C-alpha cells in the first residue's frame, strides 16, 4: 500500500468520527426532551421532580418517595402527569386521642393539633387540651388529651345554677363550684358518673323531717320557616333552657323507717325557655354561569358511573364527581357528598370547576367539553 493511499484513508476517519459523536449527542437530546418537571408537595414542602415517567407513581419513584397505607395522595398513582400536575402527599400520623377520659387511636394526615381536631370531627370550642392548638404533629405520632366544655344545670335545693365545666365527672363540677353534698343529702347522678354536655345534676337536701327536692321541667322546641335561608339549613334563634319545680314534703319516720310522705308545697322556681329554631325554605341556587353548559352527565358517567354514592380510592373519592372531602368542603359542601342529591353535587362541582377548571378530574375532565 502506498503512502498516499494510507494518508487518504486517515483523512476520511475524522468526518466519520464526527458523525458518530453527532448521532450520540442527538440521541441524548431526544431522550432529555422526553423528561418533564412535576411539582411534588410532601407535607407542604414542594420540590420539582424531573422524570421520564408518565404517571404519579413514576414521579414518586423518581423522587424516592414511598406512600404508606395511611398517607393521603392526590392524584391517584395511576393518573397520567403533565408539567402542570401537582402531586400532593400528606403523611399519616398516629394520634393517641383521649376525649373526656375515653382513649382511642386515630390516623390523621393533619400537620397541627387544630387541623387534626377538624379531621376527626371533634368540636373543641372551650376545650382544655394537653397541647397548644398550633403545635405540629410529628411523623412518629402524638398523644393528645381533650377535655370538652360542658353546659351543666345544677338544681341545688330549689335553686337553679347554670355552669360550664371541663371536668370528667359529676364530682369534678361540684368541686369546681364548691358545692358540698352532705351525708344525708341525695345526689343524682352519682359523683362518680361521667359528666355529659347538657347534664342536669340534682341535689336534694334532706333536713330532719322536711324533704325539699327539685325536678326539671323540660323545654319545648318551636320551628319557624325562614325564606331568607336555604332549604336544609337551620339556625337557633333562641336556646332552650330546662325549668325547675321545687317540692317540699313532710316526712314521718317510725323506727328509723319512712312511714309517711306528704306533699306540702309545689312551686315552679324556674320557667322553661322554649327553644326556637329557624329552618330555610328558599330553594338552593344550582346555576353557575360559565359552568352550566358543560357536559356534567358525561363527566359523572366517567368518574362514578353516575352513582350518587360511589366511593373510590379506599373512600378518599366520593360521589358523582369523586370529590375529596377537602375539595367538597372548599366549595361550601356540608358533611359527605354521597349524602346529597344530584343537583347539590353538580352545583358544588360547578363551583369547583370555576376555581380550578377541569384539573380536579385529570382523567375524565375532557368529557366536560364533549
C-alpha positions as CSV (number, residue, x, y, z in Angstrom):
1,X,0.0,0.0,0.0
2,X,1.4,3.4,-1.0
3,X,2.0,6.3,1.4
4,X,-0.6,8.3,-0.5
5,X,-3.4,5.7,0.0
6,X,-2.7,5.4,3.7
7,X,-2.9,9.2,4.1
8,X,-6.2,9.3,2.2
9,X,-7.8,6.7,4.5
10,X,-6.7,8.5,7.6
11,X,-8.2,11.7,6.2
12,X,-11.6,10.0,5.9
13,X,-11.7,9.0,9.6
14,X,-12.3,12.4,11.3
15,X,-15.6,13.1,9.5
16,X,-16.9,9.6,10.3
17,X,-16.0,10.0,13.9
18,X,-17.7,13.4,14.0
19,X,-20.9,11.8,12.6
20,X,-20.8,9.2,15.3
21,X,-20.5,11.8,18.0
22,X,-23.2,13.9,16.5
23,X,-25.6,10.8,16.4
24,X,-24.8,10.1,20.1
25,X,-25.4,13.7,21.1
26,X,-28.7,13.8,19.1
27,X,-30.0,10.7,20.9
28,X,-29.2,12.3,24.3
29,X,-31.0,15.4,23.3
30,X,-34.0,13.4,22.2
31,X,-34.0,11.4,25.5
32,X,-33.7,14.6,27.5
33,X,-36.6,16.1,25.6
34,X,-38.9,13.4,26.9
35,X,-38.4,14.5,30.6
36,X,-40.8,16.8,32.4
37,X,-40.7,18.7,35.6
38,X,-43.6,17.9,38.0
39,X,-44.3,19.7,41.3
40,X,-44.3,17.3,44.3
41,X,-45.6,18.5,47.7
42,X,-44.8,16.4,50.7
43,X,-46.4,17.7,53.9
44,X,-46.5,21.2,52.4
45,X,-42.8,21.2,51.2
46,X,-42.7,21.5,47.4
47,X,-40.0,20.2,45.2
48,X,-39.6,19.9,41.4
49,X,-39.1,16.4,40.2
50,X,-37.6,15.8,36.7
51,X,-38.8,12.5,35.4
52,X,-39.2,10.5,32.2
53,X,-42.2,8.6,33.7
54,X,-45.8,9.2,32.7
55,X,-47.7,8.6,36.0
56,X,-47.9,9.8,39.5
57,X,-46.3,6.6,40.6
58,X,-43.3,7.3,38.3
59,X,-42.9,10.7,39.8
60,X,-42.8,9.2,43.3
61,X,-40.2,6.6,42.3
62,X,-38.0,9.2,40.7
63,X,-38.1,11.2,44.0
64,X,-37.6,8.1,46.1
65,X,-40.8,8.7,48.0
66,X,-42.9,5.8,49.2
67,X,-46.6,6.1,50.1
68,X,-47.8,4.4,53.3
69,X,-51.1,2.8,54.0
70,X,-52.3,5.8,56.0
71,X,-51.0,8.5,53.7
72,X,-53.2,10.7,51.5
73,X,-52.1,11.0,47.9
74,X,-53.7,13.1,45.2
75,X,-53.9,12.4,42.3
76,X,-54.0,8.6,42.3
77,X,-50.8,6.7,41.5
78,X,-52.1,5.7,38.0
79,X,-53.0,9.2,36.9
80,X,-51.0,10.5,33.9
81,X,-49.0,13.6,34.8
82,X,-48.2,16.7,32.8
83,X,-45.9,19.6,33.6
84,X,-48.9,21.4,35.1
85,X,-49.8,18.5,37.5
86,X,-49.1,19.0,41.2
87,X,-48.7,15.8,43.2
88,X,-49.7,16.2,46.9
89,X,-48.7,13.7,49.6
90,X,-49.8,14.1,53.2
91,X,-48.1,11.6,55.6
92,X,-50.2,9.7,58.0
93,X,-49.6,10.3,61.7
94,X,-50.9,8.0,64.5
95,X,-52.5,10.1,67.3
96,X,-53.4,8.6,70.7
97,X,-56.6,10.7,71.4
98,X,-58.2,10.8,74.8
99,X,-61.5,12.6,74.9
100,X,-63.1,13.1,78.4
101,X,-61.3,10.0,79.7
102,X,-62.1,7.7,76.7
103,X,-59.0,6.8,74.7
104,X,-58.6,5.6,71.1
105,X,-56.0,5.7,68.3
106,X,-56.7,7.5,65.1
107,X,-54.7,8.1,61.9
108,X,-54.6,11.7,60.6
109,X,-52.8,13.5,57.8
110,X,-53.0,16.8,59.7
111,X,-49.8,18.7,60.5
112,X,-51.1,20.6,63.5
113,X,-53.3,19.8,66.6
114,X,-56.0,22.2,65.3
115,X,-56.2,20.5,61.9
116,X,-56.2,17.1,63.5
117,X,-59.3,18.0,65.6
118,X,-61.1,19.1,62.4
119,X,-60.2,15.8,60.6
120,X,-61.6,13.6,63.4
121,X,-64.7,15.8,63.6
122,X,-64.2,17.0,67.1
123,X,-65.5,20.4,68.0
124,X,-63.2,21.7,70.7
125,X,-64.7,25.1,71.5
126,X,-63.8,25.9,75.1
127,X,-62.0,22.6,75.5
128,X,-58.9,22.1,77.6
129,X,-56.1,20.5,75.5
130,X,-52.8,18.9,76.6
131,X,-51.0,20.7,73.8
132,X,-51.3,24.0,72.0
133,X,-53.6,24.0,69.0
134,X,-50.8,25.3,66.8
135,X,-48.4,22.6,67.8
136,X,-47.0,20.5,64.9
137,X,-47.8,16.7,64.9
138,X,-44.6,14.7,64.3
139,X,-44.5,11.7,61.9
140,X,-43.7,9.4,64.8
141,X,-47.1,10.1,66.4
142,X,-48.6,12.2,69.1
143,X,-50.7,11.9,72.3
144,X,-53.5,14.4,72.9
145,X,-55.8,14.7,75.9
146,X,-59.0,16.7,75.3
147,X,-61.5,17.7,78.0
148,X,-64.5,19.2,76.3
149,X,-66.5,22.1,77.8
150,X,-69.9,21.0,79.0
151,X,-73.0,23.0,79.9
152,X,-74.4,21.8,83.2
153,X,-77.6,22.7,85.2
154,X,-77.2,22.5,89.0
155,X,-80.5,22.0,90.7
156,X,-79.5,22.5,94.3
157,X,-82.2,22.5,97.0
158,X,-84.6,24.5,94.8
159,X,-82.1,26.9,93.3
160,X,-81.0,26.6,89.7
161,X,-77.5,27.4,88.6
162,X,-76.2,27.0,85.0
163,X,-72.4,26.5,84.8
164,X,-69.8,25.3,82.4
165,X,-67.1,22.7,83.3
166,X,-64.3,20.8,81.7
167,X,-64.5,18.2,84.4
168,X,-64.8,14.4,83.7
169,X,-67.3,13.5,86.5
170,X,-70.2,15.0,88.4
171,X,-67.9,15.2,91.4
172,X,-65.5,17.4,89.4
173,X,-68.1,20.1,88.7
174,X,-69.3,20.0,92.3
175,X,-65.7,20.6,93.4
176,X,-65.2,23.4,90.9
177,X,-68.4,25.1,92.2
178,X,-67.5,24.5,95.8
179,X,-70.8,22.6,96.4
180,X,-70.8,20.3,99.4
181,X,-73.1,17.3,99.4
182,X,-73.8,16.1,103.0
183,X,-74.3,12.5,104.0
184,X,-78.0,13.0,104.4
185,X,-78.4,14.7,101.0
186,X,-79.3,13.0,97.8
187,X,-77.3,13.4,94.6
188,X,-78.2,12.3,91.1
189,X,-76.3,11.3,89.1
190,X,-73.7,9.9,91.4
191,X,-70.5,11.9,92.0
192,X,-68.5,9.2,90.0
193,X,-70.8,9.4,87.0
194,X,-69.3,10.7,83.8
195,X,-70.2,14.4,83.2
196,X,-72.1,14.9,79.9
197,X,-72.9,18.1,78.0
198,X,-76.4,19.2,78.9
199,X,-76.3,17.2,82.2
200,X,-78.8,18.1,84.9
201,X,-77.2,17.5,88.4
202,X,-79.9,17.4,91.1
203,X,-79.1,17.7,94.8
204,X,-81.9,17.0,97.2
205,X,-81.3,18.5,100.6
206,X,-82.7,16.4,103.4
207,X,-83.1,18.2,106.7
208,X,-84.8,16.5,109.6
209,X,-88.5,15.9,108.9
210,X,-88.6,18.0,105.7
211,X,-87.5,17.0,102.3
212,X,-87.0,19.5,99.5
213,X,-86.2,18.4,96.1
214,X,-86.1,20.0,92.6
215,X,-87.3,18.3,89.5
216,X,-86.6,19.5,86.0
217,X,-89.3,20.8,83.6
218,X,-88.4,20.0,80.0
219,X,-88.5,22.8,77.4
220,X,-90.2,22.5,74.1
221,X,-88.9,23.4,70.6
222,X,-90.7,25.6,68.1
223,X,-89.6,25.6,64.4
224,X,-90.2,28.7,62.3
225,X,-89.8,28.9,58.5
226,X,-87.3,31.5,57.1
227,X,-87.5,32.4,53.5
228,X,-84.0,34.0,53.6
229,X,-82.3,30.7,54.4
230,X,-81.7,27.8,52.0
231,X,-83.5,24.5,52.4
232,X,-81.7,22.1,54.7
233,X,-80.1,25.0,56.7
234,X,-81.2,25.7,60.3
235,X,-80.4,28.4,62.8
236,X,-81.1,28.5,66.5
237,X,-82.8,31.8,67.3
238,X,-83.1,31.1,71.0
239,X,-81.6,28.4,73.1
240,X,-83.9,26.3,75.2
241,X,-83.5,26.1,78.9
242,X,-84.7,23.5,81.5
243,X,-87.1,24.9,84.1
244,X,-87.3,23.7,87.7
245,X,-90.1,22.7,90.1
246,X,-89.3,22.8,93.9
247,X,-91.3,20.4,96.0
248,X,-91.5,20.3,99.8
249,X,-92.5,17.1,101.6
250,X,-93.3,16.4,105.3
251,X,-91.8,13.1,106.4
252,X,-92.7,10.9,109.3
253,X,-90.3,8.2,110.4
254,X,-91.2,5.2,112.6
255,X,-88.3,3.2,113.9
256,X,-86.0,4.8,111.5
257,X,-88.2,3.9,108.5
258,X,-90.2,6.3,106.5
259,X,-93.9,5.8,107.4
260,X,-95.5,8.8,105.7
261,X,-94.6,11.3,103.0
262,X,-96.9,14.3,102.4
263,X,-96.6,16.9,99.7
264,X,-96.8,20.3,101.3
265,X,-95.9,22.7,98.5
266,X,-95.0,22.6,94.9
267,X,-93.5,25.8,93.4
268,X,-92.1,26.4,90.0
269,X,-88.8,28.2,90.7
270,X,-87.6,28.5,87.1
271,X,-89.8,28.5,84.0
272,X,-88.6,26.5,81.0
273,X,-87.5,28.6,78.0
274,X,-88.8,27.4,74.6
275,X,-86.1,26.7,72.1
276,X,-86.7,28.5,68.8
277,X,-85.2,27.1,65.6
278,X,-85.5,28.7,62.1
279,X,-85.4,26.5,59.1
280,X,-84.8,27.5,55.5
281,X,-87.5,27.4,52.8
282,X,-85.6,29.1,50.0
283,X,-84.7,26.9,47.1
284,X,-80.9,26.5,46.6
285,X,-79.4,28.1,43.5
286,X,-77.9,25.5,41.3
287,X,-76.9,27.7,38.4
288,X,-73.3,28.7,38.0
289,X,-72.7,31.0,34.9
290,X,-69.7,29.7,33.0
291,X,-70.2,26.1,34.0
292,X,-73.9,25.4,33.3
293,X,-73.5,24.4,29.7
294,X,-70.7,21.8,30.3
295,X,-71.4,18.1,29.9
296,X,-71.7,17.2,33.6
297,X,-73.6,14.0,32.9
298,X,-70.7,12.6,30.8
299,X,-68.2,13.6,33.5
300,X,-70.2,11.8,36.2
301,X,-70.5,8.8,33.9
302,X,-66.8,8.6,33.6
303,X,-65.9,9.3,37.2
304,X,-68.6,7.2,39.1
305,X,-70.8,5.5,36.5
306,X,-73.4,8.2,37.6
307,X,-73.6,6.7,41.0
308,X,-74.5,9.3,43.7
309,X,-73.0,7.2,46.5
310,X,-69.9,5.9,44.7
311,X,-66.6,5.8,46.6
312,X,-63.1,5.2,45.3
313,X,-59.5,5.2,46.5
314,X,-60.4,3.4,49.7
315,X,-63.1,6.0,50.4
316,X,-61.0,9.1,49.5
317,X,-63.0,10.0,46.4
318,X,-66.8,10.2,46.9
319,X,-70.0,10.9,45.0
320,X,-70.9,11.6,41.3
321,X,-67.7,13.6,40.7
322,X,-65.4,11.7,43.1
323,X,-64.8,14.7,45.4
324,X,-62.3,14.5,48.2
325,X,-63.8,15.8,51.4
326,X,-61.3,18.7,51.3
327,X,-62.4,19.8,47.8
328,X,-66.1,19.3,48.8
329,X,-65.8,21.5,51.9
330,X,-63.7,24.1,50.0
331,X,-66.7,25.0,47.8
332,X,-69.2,25.1,50.7
333,X,-70.3,21.5,50.7
334,X,-71.5,20.2,54.1
335,X,-71.0,16.7,55.5
336,X,-70.3,14.0,52.9
337,X,-71.1,14.5,49.2
338,X,-72.6,10.9,49.0
339,X,-75.4,12.1,51.3
340,X,-76.6,14.8,48.8
341,X,-78.6,14.6,45.6
342,X,-77.5,15.1,42.0
343,X,-78.4,18.8,42.0
344,X,-76.3,19.7,45.1
345,X,-73.4,17.6,44.0
346,X,-73.4,19.1,40.5
347,X,-73.7,22.6,41.9
348,X,-70.6,22.1,44.1
349,X,-68.7,20.5,41.1
350,X,-69.6,23.6,39.0
351,X,-68.2,25.9,41.8
352,X,-65.0,23.7,41.9
353,X,-64.7,24.0,38.1
354,X,-64.9,27.8,38.3
355,X,-62.0,27.8,40.7
356,X,-59.7,25.1,39.2
357,X,-61.0,24.3,35.7
358,X,-61.0,20.6,34.9
359,X,-57.8,19.8,36.9
360,X,-59.7,18.1,39.7
361,X,-60.7,15.4,37.1
362,X,-57.4,14.8,35.2
363,X,-58.6,11.6,33.6
364,X,-62.3,12.4,32.8
365,X,-62.2,16.2,32.7
366,X,-62.2,16.3,28.8
367,X,-65.8,14.9,28.8
368,X,-67.0,18.3,30.1
369,X,-66.4,19.7,26.6
370,X,-67.9,16.8,24.6
